[in-house]
Amino acid sequence: MKKPIISCILFCLILLPIQGQEINTAKIDSFLNHIEKYNQGIGSVAISKGEKTVYTRRFGQNNLNKKQNGEAFKYRIGSITKLMTATLVEQLVEQGRLSLTETLDTYFPNIPNAPKISLTQLLNHSSGLGNYIQKNDSLYFWTKLPQLL
């Protein structure tokens, strides 16, 4: 339970704008060392000031094969897309290009029950659409495990 919470906090901290502050790389390194020491996550951090990248670091290891996180490491994007999608939708709402009360049939008329599904329901996962996962995904295995036993 700690890993997702720490990862979420770290991601939120990374998104905060750093303006008018000196970048204390020692504190950042200390924080990331703590995460790495207790195997609390894996990730990459990049801090830019203007057009210049002033700090980069990869941390953690792949738990499956204990390989250090390197430049070519590919992360599973997971639930991060929910935050990105919600942010982009809210920006379109602010611009007046979308309304949260619009229904799915406005854009996808061939989807069954599209007139009954609003953008708000899609964003807060209450639309009634199924939870689809890939068969080669570890989540698929764990959801099917009780049926296999």
Buried (B, 14 or more C-beta within 10 A) or exposed (E): EEBEEBBBEBBEEEEEEEEEEEEEEEEBBEBBEEBBEEEBBBBBBEBEEEEEEEBEBBBBBEEEEEEEBEEEBEEEEEEEEEEEEEEEBEEBBEEEEBEBEBBBBEEEEEEEEBEEBBBBBBBEEEBEEEEEBEEEEEEEEEEEEEEEE
